[in-house]
Amino acid sequence: MQTNFRQYQAFHAIIDTGTVTGAAEQLGVSQPAISNLLAQLERRTKLRLFERSRGRLLPTPEAVVLFDEIDTIVRGLDHVNQAVVDLQNQKAGQLQVATSHAMAFGFMPGQIARFTADKPNLTIAFQSQYSSKIQEWVMAGLFEIGICELPVRHDGLHKIPFFFEIVCALPEDSPLAEHDVLTPALLSDMPFIVMGADHMVNRRASEAFHSVGAHWRVRCQTDLFRNALNMVKEGLGATFVDPFTLLSDDGGGYVLRRFMPRILLDVVIVTARERPLSTIASQFLDQISESMAAMAVN
C-alpha cells in the first residue's frame, strides 16, 4: 500500500484545526482538495477515520492512534520546510567567523548582533585566536571567515587587506598629555608596555625610535592590546593601542594622542580560495568589510 504524504498532511491538519476549512487554510489549498485527500487516505488504508455528526468530523479511535503515529513526522516536515524558507531568506544557517583577540571584546560581538538581528534561527560559531591559528582554521574549513594580522602564510587563502592607525595611550596624569601629537623624541626613555617582540607594532615603533636616535624603553611585554592598555591605566607606562580595543573600553585612566611617524596595523579578512562561501558568510563578509573600511586609513 502506497500512501501519499500529502494525504497524511491533510488528515493531520483536519484533526489539528478541527475542521476541513481550517485544514484547507493551514495547507493553503481548497476545501474540496482536503476532502479529496481524506477520501483517498480512507480508501487506501481501508480505515474509517472520521464520523460525520452535525456537519463536523469527529475522529474515530483508529484516527487518534494514526494521528499519534504521524504527528511527530508531520511537524518535523513543517520544521524542515520552514528551515528551507529561512535559508532562502538568509535567516537560518550558521555564521562561522574567527578573529584576532583585539576584535573579540566589542567590535565583533557588535557586528554579529547587528547581522543576526533579523535572523533568529541563525547559529553562530565565533572564536578569537592568534593570527597563525586563525589562518589554519580557515584553511581546514573550521571557519568560513577569518580576520587576522599580516602576514598571510598560506597561498590557499584569499585576503582583503585593511590598515589601521595606531595611537599612543598615556597615563591620564602624564605631563606629555599637553602635546597633541607625540614623537619618538618626546617619548624617549618613556617606559612602554609593548606587544611581543615579533609583533608588527612593536617592530615599527622600535624602528621609529631608533631612526632618530631616541631611546625605546621597554618596561613590559604582553600578548594583548587590552592587557597593555590596562597597565597604562595603572600608571605603569605608555603603550600603542589599536582602534578595536578602544571601541570596547570605558576610556578612563588614560589619554590618547596621535603618534608621528604614523604606525599602522595591517589586518586582513581571509577566506579559503578553493571553498565557496555560504550565502550567510557572503553577506556577513560584505557587512564586515564595509565596517572595517570605515575605520581604516586610506
C-alpha positions as a printed Julia matrix, in Angstrom:
298×3 Matrix{Float64}:
   0.0    0.0    0.0
   1.42   3.36  -1.02
   0.05   6.44   0.65
   0.86   9.96  -0.49
   2.36  12.02   2.32
   0.06  14.87   1.32
  -2.85  12.68   2.39
  -1.35  12.34   5.86
  -0.83  16.08   5.99
  -4.47  16.7    5.17
  -5.59  14.19   7.79
  -3.25  15.72  10.38
  -4.45  19.25   9.59
  -8.12  18.27   9.97
  -7.53  16.96  13.48
  -5.15  19.8   14.32
  -7.61  22.52  13.3
 -10.88  20.67  13.91
 -12.43  21.39  10.51
 -11.9   20.88   6.79
 -11.98  24.65   6.4
  -9.2   25.09   8.94
  -7.15  22.34   7.33
  -7.51  23.99   3.92
  -6.33  27.32   5.32
  -3.39  25.69   7.11
  -2.16  23.88   4.0
  -3.06  26.63   1.56
  -5.39  24.53  -0.61
  -9.12  24.4   -1.31
 -11.65  22.62   0.89
 -12.55  20.14  -1.91
  -8.84  19.27  -2.18
  -8.74  18.44   1.55
 -11.88  16.34   1.3
 -10.45  14.5   -1.71
  -7.14  13.78   0.08
  -9.01  12.45   3.11
 -11.18  10.2    0.92
  -8.07   8.82  -0.78
  -6.46   8.09   2.6
  -9.51   6.28   3.94
  -9.78   4.28   0.72
  -6.15   3.27   0.69
  -5.9    2.46   4.41
  -9.37   0.84   4.42
  -9.98   2.69   7.68
 -12.87   4.89   8.65
 -11.1    7.91  10.14
 -13.97  10.3   10.88
 -17.6   10.16  11.83
 -19.85  12.87  10.45
 -22.02  14.46  13.11
 -23.99  17.66  12.62
 -21.61  18.86   9.94
 -18.47  18.13  11.94
 -15.81  15.47  11.55
 -15.18  13.5   14.72
 -12.01  11.36  14.68
 -12.52   7.63  15.23
 -10.35   5.67  17.69
  -8.31   4.46  14.71
  -7.78   8.08  13.66
  -6.5    9.01  17.12
  -3.93   6.2   17.01
  -2.85   7.16  13.48
  -2.58  10.83  14.45
  -0.25   9.99  17.33
   1.97   8.0   14.98
   2.33  10.67  12.31
   2.22  13.82  14.45
   5.99  13.98  15.02
   6.73  13.24  11.36
   4.35  15.88  10.01
   5.5   18.55  12.45
   9.11  17.63  11.69
   8.49  18.17   7.99
   6.95  21.55   8.81
  10.18  22.47  10.61
  12.2   21.31   7.61
  10.06  23.38   5.24
  10.45  26.41   7.48
  14.2   25.86   7.61
  14.29  25.86   3.81
  12.37  29.13   3.72
  14.7   30.62   6.35
  17.74  29.54   4.36
  16.25  31.06   1.2
  15.71  34.29   3.12
  19.16  34.07   4.76
  17.57  33.81   8.22
  18.97  30.39   9.12
  22.24  28.51   8.83
  25.48  29.1   10.67
  27.83  32.07  10.74
  31.41  30.86  11.2
  33.97  33.57  11.97
  37.28  33.68  13.81
  39.05  36.92  14.72
  42.08  38.29  16.48
  41.7   38.87  20.21
  41.55  42.65  19.81
  38.3   42.41  17.84
  36.69  39.89  20.16
  35.81  42.2   23.05
  33.48  44.71  21.44
  33.8   45.16  17.7
  32.92  41.65  16.54
  30.12  40.96  19.06
  28.52  44.21  17.9
  28.85  43.23  14.25
  27.38  39.78  14.9
  24.47  41.27  16.86
  23.71  43.66  14.03
  23.9   40.91  11.41
  21.69  38.44  13.28
  19.05  40.94  14.43
  16.54  39.69  11.83
  17.81  36.1   11.72
  16.52  34.38  14.9
  17.34  30.89  13.64
  20.93  31.66  12.69
  23.53  29.9   14.83
  26.98  31.35  15.4
  30.44  29.84  15.68
  32.74  32.61  16.91
  36.27  32.2   18.24
  39.21  34.51  18.92
  42.76  33.28  18.48
  46.23  34.29  17.32
  46.62  35.09  13.62
  48.52  31.98  12.54
  45.93  29.69  14.11
  43.06  31.62  12.52
  44.59  31.03   9.1
  44.95  27.32   9.83
  41.3   27.12  10.88
  40.06  28.79   7.68
  42.26  26.55   5.54
  40.87  23.48   7.34
  37.26  24.58   6.83
  36.54  25.06  10.53
  35.61  28.7    9.92
  34.48  30.38   6.71
  35.8   33.84   7.59
  38.94  34.77   9.49
  40.16  38.22  10.47
  43.8   38.36  11.46
  47.03  40.3   11.16
  49.56  40.0    8.36
  51.46  38.11   7.16
  49.25  35.55   5.44
  51.19  32.28   5.44
  49.01  30.15   3.15
  48.7   30.51  -0.63
  45.24  28.97  -0.46
  43.76  32.0    1.32
  42.1   34.93  -0.39
  42.74  38.14   1.52
  41.17  41.59   1.81
  43.66  43.98   3.47
  42.94  46.95   5.74
  45.29  49.33   7.51
  44.53  50.96  10.85
  46.32  53.81  12.57
  47.77  53.04  15.98
  47.58  55.74  18.68
  49.59  56.27  21.83
  47.94  55.86  25.24
  49.46  57.71  28.21
  48.54  57.65  31.91
  46.0   60.41  32.43
  48.37  62.42  34.68
  51.31  62.28  32.26
  52.85  65.71  31.55
  53.22  64.62  27.91
  49.44  64.85  27.57
  49.87  68.55  26.81
  51.08  67.6   23.33
  48.52  66.92  20.59
  50.98  64.79  18.63
  53.73  62.67  20.16
  57.06  61.81  18.57
  59.94  59.46  19.41
  61.93  62.43  20.67
  59.18  63.4   23.12
  58.74  59.8   24.28
  62.46  58.99  24.54
  63.11  56.98  27.73
  59.35  56.77  28.47
  58.57  53.28  29.88
  56.43  51.36  27.37
  54.17  48.33  27.63
  54.51  46.6   24.28
  53.22  43.62  22.34
  55.56  40.68  21.75
  58.94  41.34  20.17
  57.81  39.95  16.8
  54.57  41.96  16.65
  54.46  44.45  13.75
  53.5   47.38  16.01
  56.45  46.73  18.3
  58.85  46.42  15.35
  57.59  49.57  13.67
  57.67  51.6   16.89
  61.21  50.42  17.63
  62.32  51.43  14.12
  60.72  54.87  14.53
  62.63  55.48  17.76
  65.96  54.13  16.58
  65.83  56.04  13.28
  66.06  59.36  15.17
  68.29  58.16  17.99
  65.54  58.19  20.64
  65.6   55.66  23.47
  62.92  52.96  23.04
  62.48  51.84  26.65
  60.52  48.61  27.02
  59.26  48.03  30.53
  56.81  45.19  29.94
  55.81  42.83  27.13
  52.33  41.33  26.84
  50.27  39.47  24.25
  47.1   41.61  24.07
  46.48  45.28  23.37
  43.88  45.17  26.13
  46.42  43.99  28.68
  48.77  46.79  27.68
  46.01  49.41  27.96
  45.04  48.18  31.42
  48.65  48.58  32.53
  48.61  52.15  31.26
  45.58  52.77  33.46
  47.64  51.57  36.41
  50.35  54.1   35.61
  52.98  51.58  34.51
  53.87  53.42  31.32
  52.63  54.23  27.82
  51.54  51.92  25.02
  50.49  51.86  21.41
  46.92  50.66  21.01
  44.65  49.64  18.13
  41.2   51.16  17.41
  39.28  47.93  18.05
  40.46  47.66  21.65
  39.44  51.27  22.23
  35.91  50.61  20.94
  35.14  48.31  23.87
  36.97  50.28  26.58
  35.46  52.74  29.06
  38.06  55.37  28.19
  39.05  56.06  31.79
  42.53  56.3   33.28
  44.44  57.33  30.17
  44.65  59.88  27.38
  45.14  59.21  23.68
  47.43  61.09  21.35
  48.42  60.65  17.72
  51.96  59.46  17.06
  54.26  60.57  14.27
  55.66  58.95  12.22
  52.4   57.08  11.8
  52.36  53.4   12.81
  49.89  51.15  11.03
  48.36  47.8   11.99
  47.87  45.57   8.93
  44.74  43.42   9.16
  43.26  41.05   6.59
  40.0   39.21   6.12
  40.82  35.73   4.87
  38.66  33.11   3.19
  39.57  29.83   1.52
  40.21  30.22  -2.23
  39.0   26.74  -3.18
  35.91  26.68  -0.96
  32.86  28.76  -1.95
  31.29  30.84   0.8
  27.77  30.2    2.0
  25.17  32.9    1.38
  25.3   33.8    5.06
  29.08  34.15   5.03
  29.0   36.24   1.84
  26.51  38.66   3.36
  28.49  38.95   6.59
  31.68  39.47   4.61
  30.05  42.43   2.86
  28.95  43.93   6.17
  32.23  43.47   7.99
  34.26  44.75   5.03
  32.2   47.93   4.94
  32.53  48.46   8.7
  36.29  47.89   8.67
  36.79  50.14   5.65
  35.04  52.95   7.54
  37.64  52.68  10.32
  40.71  52.11   8.14
  43.1   54.7    6.75
  43.43  55.25   3.02
